[in-house]
Amino acid sequence: MIKTKVKNKIFGSILALVLLISSFTLFACGGSDGEDHYNIVLTNATVPPMMATLSCLESDDTTYMWYGRQQTFTNPENLGFTMLENHNAPATGISSQAIDEIANTVLDLYMENDEVTFDFYVTDYACEAAFKIFIEQNIPEANYNVHLLEDGVGSYNFFESLYGSADGSTAFEEDLVALEGVLDQVRAGTYEYSVDSYNYDLTYAYATYSNVDYWLQYPEFLESEDAEMTTLLADLNTKKSSLTQMFGALSAEGQQTFKDAVFDTDYIDPIMLQDNGKKTLVVCGTSFPGEEFSSIGALSEDLKNGTTEQMFEKFFNQIMQDYPDYNIVIKPHPSWGLDDPNTTANEKGVGWANNNCEGAYQRRVQYCEENNIQVLPGQVPMEVLIWAYGDDIRIGGYTSTLYMNAEPNMTLFFILGTNNLNSISHPLPNLIENGALGDGLRVYYPNEGQVTSQDYDFTAEA
């Protein structure tokens, strides 16, 4: 009996010790049965949701995601993320409803476990979302990292406009001071948010904070005429983040999951891989006012109502004549999407209605039908189609972010307003100069109402 009591006491002591250790471990993790780390994605446009998705896809942590353009992902459920409703997404910026929902979730998780951590991915110009979710709610900086994600060529162009001149450093230092004032208002609860606007004057300054980094595909192309500004660039916590390299870093299974989430293979394959022995030439980045403004300066009523020939038609007539050995496919700008007359699929972009161009829209769809030109969904990220179809396609068209991820010699031409390669959105001229796009390019441009082209052979120049 005495031996049994001793054994029971020993067993009880061991059990108590185990429970004590378990309790201590639980306390050390915040006293919560929940996770210790979360990924949060709040993005608009095309590049930011892809950057964030490529980063989080093979993470073991829960990912909450909101993205603005609904058709960026055809099958978002394949990603395994917790998706937020986005049917009322603004054209730019981040939904206030999404920010509030995430803010409440973050605060709840922090109250349950004050050691919980977050990786927060947000489109660069919408950095105010981080202010409202974390700073206004007094979440310690040690608990979260903010990843500002480039919005394509706009991120470089805005930097150049703000800080690219000879007094760029003065403007940057003023914005650093202004940001401190903004954050004081945020902490006091008196700041008026404008998350539907471009807030680049806050973006670059915020990227100097220790828990913030700025993901850019080409950070080396943030350039200024001000030598002092060039020195100050070292204070920006930039992270070189090539979409193509991020995609390549995924496992084969992860790459397939990503592609399946972005587009419907059964629908896209017949467009991209037409069974007639020809490769596909995808003309990208089309936008009705862009092509017309570049040549005539304004949109006439005849253009809007579709009673006069569009420059688009003149460009495409020449392109079809110059590239008869290719199937011509259009990948419109997301805001200027077209219904595909060959499949009765895709969706009309908001730009047509917003600019009173209904007649022009109908004329363009008819032109595609008459010339057997198929149309890709405007919001599908072209970068993913480049990765998926590779050697089977070539591309060309209006200036766009997508060329930053094209393989060398995949891009055949640009459609420009003038015969000037430097008129292409920054940093594409840098890539052309560095040979990243290949050995040569053709430029189509309007000349007295007609289309002229010029070929550039960079190999010969070298």
N, C-alpha and C positions, 0 to 999 in steps of 0.2 A: 504493500500500500504506500509506504514511504517512497519507494523507488518510482512508483507511478506518479505521485504528486510532484516529485522532482522533475520527472520527464515532462509533465504538463507545464510546470513553471518555465523550464528551458524552452519548450515549444512556444509558450505564450510570449516569452521575451523575444524570441527570434521573429515571431509574427509581428509583434509590436514594432521591432526594429525595421522590418520590411515595409510596414505601413508608414512608418516615420519617413523612411527614405523615399517612398512613393509620393508622400505628401509634399516632401521638400522638393522633389523633382517637378511636381505639378505646380507648386508655388513659384519655382524658378522660371517656369514657362508662362507665368501670368495667372495661374489658377484657373485656366480655361480648358475645356475639352476641344476647343476649336483649333484652327491652324495658327501657325506663328507668322506666316508670310502670305501676302496676296499680291497679285498683279492687277492693276487697274488701267484700262485703256479708254481714253476719251479722245476721239480723233474725227477729223473731217478730211475732205479731199481724197487723194489716191495714195500717195507715197506714205503718209503717216500710219494709216491702218495696216498697210503691208509691213512696214518696219516693225510695228508693235507685235503683229501676229507672228512674224518670223522669229522674233525674240522669245515669245511666250509659248509657242506651239508645243514644244517638247519639255516644258516646265512641269514639275510635279505639283506646283502650287495652283490654287484656284485663281482663275482669271475672270474678272468682270470686264465686259467690253461694250462700248457704245461707239458706233461709227455713223457718219452723217449721210453718205450716199448709199441708199439702200441696196443698189445693184452692184456694189463693190464685191459682194460675196453672193453667189447664186445659192450656195448651200452652206450657210454659216454654222448650222448645227453640226457639221462635220468637224469643226474645230475643237469641240468639247469645252467651249467657254460658256460662262453664264452671260447671256446676251440681254442688254437693256433695250427697251422699246425705242424705235427711232423713226416712227412714221411721220412725225412733225419736225424733222430735222431742218435747221436753217441752212441757207445756201452756203454761208461761211460761218466760222466760229463753232461753238459747242452749244448744245441744247441746255437751257437753264434748268429744265426739268431733270435732265440726266445728271447735271452737276449737283442739284439738291438731293437726288436719290443716292448718289455716290457719297456725298457729304454725310448723310444720315447713316449709311452703312459703315463708313470709316469710323465715325464717332462711336457707334455701337460696338464695333470690334475693339476699339481702343479702350472703352470703358470696361469691357470684359477682360482685357489683357493689355496692360499698359506697356508691354514689351513687344506687342505685335508690330510688324514692319510691312512696308508697302513699296513696290516699284510702280510709279505712276507715269504712264506714257500719254503724252498730250501733243497735239499739233502745235508747232512752235508759236504761232501768233496768238494762240488761246491760252497763254501761260496764266492768265487770270484765274482759270479754273483751279490751279494749284493753290492760289492765294485763298480762295473761298473754302476749299475742301480741307486744307491742312492748317494754314496760318491763322485764318479767322477762328478756327475751332481749337487753337492752342495745342495742336499735335506737335510734340517736340521734333526738331529737325533730325535727330538721331533715328527717328522711327520711319522716315520715308526718304526716298530718292526720287527726283523728278527728271524724267527724260524728255527733253524738248525735241520733237521730231520734225525734220525739214519738210516744208510744203513745196518740194520741187524747186523750179527755177525762181519762184517768188522769194524764197529765203535769201538767195544771193542778190537778186535785184534790189530788194528792200535794204539790204546791208549797204550796197553801193550807193543808193539814194540817200541814206542816212549818214553814212560815215566814209564814203568813198572820196570825198573832195579833200582839198588841201587843209581844211580845218576840221577834219573828221574827228580827231581826238577831243576837241573842245565839245562837240555835240555829244560824244559818247560819255564824257565825264559829267556833263549836265544830266544825261539820262540816268547815270548811276545815282546821282543825288536825288533825282525825281523819283526813282524807284524806292528809295528809303522813305520818302514822304508818302508814297502810295501804300507801302506796307504798314506804316504807322496808322494810316486811316483804316486799313484792313483790320488791324488788331483792335482798333477802337470801334469797329463796326459801322463806320461812317463812309466807307468807300462805295462809289457808284460803279458797278461792274458794266462792262461792255463786251461780253464774251462773244457777241456776234460780229465783232469788228477785228480788223488787223491791228494788233498791238505790238508791232515789232519794236517800237521804242522801249518797250519793257522786256522783250524777249532776249535781246543780246546782253542787256545789263543783268538780267536774272541768271544768265548762263555763267556768271562769274561766282555764283554762290557755291559753297563747298558741297552741298547735297544736290546740285543740279548739274546735268551735262546736256550737251547739245549734239544730237546725232545728225551728221551731215554726210552726204555721199562724197563730197569734195570740199572739206573744210579749208584746204589749201587755196581755194578760189574765192575766199572772202578777202577782198583786196581793197586797198585805199591808197590814194596819192599822198596821204599824210604819213610820214615816216614814224611819227610818234604813235599814230593809230596802229600802225603795223606792229609796234612794240607792245601796245596794249592788248593786241589780239592774243598774246600769250596768257592773259588772264581769263580768256574764255575756255571753259572746260569742254572743248569739242571732242567728239568721238567719231572717227571715220567709220561710216556704216554703209557700205555698198549693198544695195538690195541683192544684186547678183551673188555676191560673196556670202551674204546671210542665207540666201536660199541654198547655195552650195554646201553650207555647213550643216544643213539638216540631214538626217538619215534618209535613205531611199524611201522608207515608209512615210516619214514626215513630209518629204517633198510631194509625194503622191496625195497625202491628206490635204496639203495646202492647195494643190492644183484642183482637187475635187471640190474644195470649198469655194474656190473663186469662180469656176465656170463649169458649165454642163458639157461634158465631152461629147455626148450624143448629139448635141445641137451645134457645137462649135466645129467639130471635126469635118463635117461635110462642107463647111464654108472655107476652112483653112486648107483642107486636103482634097480638093476637087479631083475626081478620078478621070483626068483627061491628059495626063502626061506633063502638065505644066506646073511650075512652082507658083506660089502665091505672092503677090505684091500688095502689102497692106498700106494704104494711104491714111495717115494718122493725123489726129489733132485738128480736124476741120472745124471751123467756126464761121458762120455766115457773115457777121459784121467784120470779123478780123480780115477775111480775104477781100471784102468790098471796101472797107475803110482804107486799107493799104493802097488801093488803086484810085479811088475817087473821092475819098475824104468824108463821105456821108452816105447814108442809105436813102435812095430816092423812093418815092411811093411806088414807082413802077417795079423796082426791085422787090419791095416788100410784098406787093400783091401778085408777083409772079408773072407779069406781062412782058418783062424784058429779060434777055439772056444774062445769066450770072457769070462772074469771072470763074466760079467753080466749074461751070460747063466748059469754058475755054481751056482751063488748066487740065481737066480730065480728058478732053478730046486730044490734047497734045500728049499727055501721059500714055493713053491707050495706043496712040500712034507710035510712040517711042519704045514701048515695052510690049510688043505683040505676043511675046513668048511667056507672058505671065497672066494668071487670073487676077483681075483687079478687084480688091476688096476694100471697103471703107471702114475705118475705125473712127467714128466721130468723137469730137470733144464731148465730155459727159453732159454739158449743158445744151448741146446741139445734136442729141441723138436722133436717129431716124428709125421709122418702122421699115423693116426689111421687106421689100416688095416680093422677094422670092420665097419668103417663108411666113409672111404675115406675123412676124415676131418682133421683139425689141420694143422700145418705147420712145415716143417723141420727147426730146429734151425741152426743158422749161424756157430756153432762150428764144425759141421761135415765137411762143405766145407773148413773152415779156417784151419783145421788140416788134410786135405786130407784124410778124412775117409769115402768116398762115399761107398766103399764096405762094411765097417762095419755098415754103416747106413742101407743099403739094407738088410743085414743079420739080424739086430735087428728088423726091421719091419716084416720080414718073421718069425722070432722067435715068435713075438707077435701074428701073425696070426695063426701059427701052434698050439699055446697054448691057444688060445681064450683069450688073454690079451688085454683089451681095454686101450686106451691112452687118457689122458686128455690134453688139450692145455697147452703147456709148460709155457706160460706167464700168465695164469690165477692165481691170488693169492690164494695159498692153504689155507691161513688163512680164507678167506671168505667161502671156501667150508667146513672148520671145523665148522664155525658158522652156516652154512646153513643145514648141514647134521648130525652134532652132534653125537648122540648115534648110528646112523646107520652105522658109519664107524670106522675103526681103521687105524692107520698110522704107517709107519716105513720107513727106508731107509738111504740114505747118509746124512751126516751132513748138516744142513740147518737152516736158520733163522726161518722157519715156526714153528719149535717145541717150540719156545718161547711162542706160543699162544695155544698150545695143552692143552686139559683138562687132569687132572690126569688119568693115566691108559689108555689113548687113544693111546699112543705110545707103540708099542709092541717090536720093535727092532731097532738097528742101524747096518748099513753095514760100517765097518771100515777097515783100512789097517792093523791094529794090534789089539790084544785083550787088549785094553787100553782105558777105558772110558775117560781118560783125553786127548786123542787125538782128541776128538770132539771139534769143534770150540767153543771158549769162547763166551758167558758165559754159554753154555749148561752144562758143568760139574758142575757149581755152582747150576743150577736148579735141576740136578739129585741128588746132595748131599742134597739139601734142600727138596727133596721129591715132587717138583712141577710136575714132570712127572709121578709120581705114585710109586707103591710098588715094581716094578721089571722091568727088561729089559733083552732082549736077544741081544747078540752081534754076528754078523757074520763077519768072517775075513778070509783071505786067508792063507793057511798053506801048503807049498810045492806044490802049484799049485791047491790045492783043497780047499773046503770050510769047515771051522770048526765053531762051535757055542758054546757059553757059556751063561748060564743064571745067572743073578744077582738078588737075592732076598733081597731087602733093608729092608723089614719088619723083616726078620730073623736076619739081621745084627744089626738092631736097638734093 
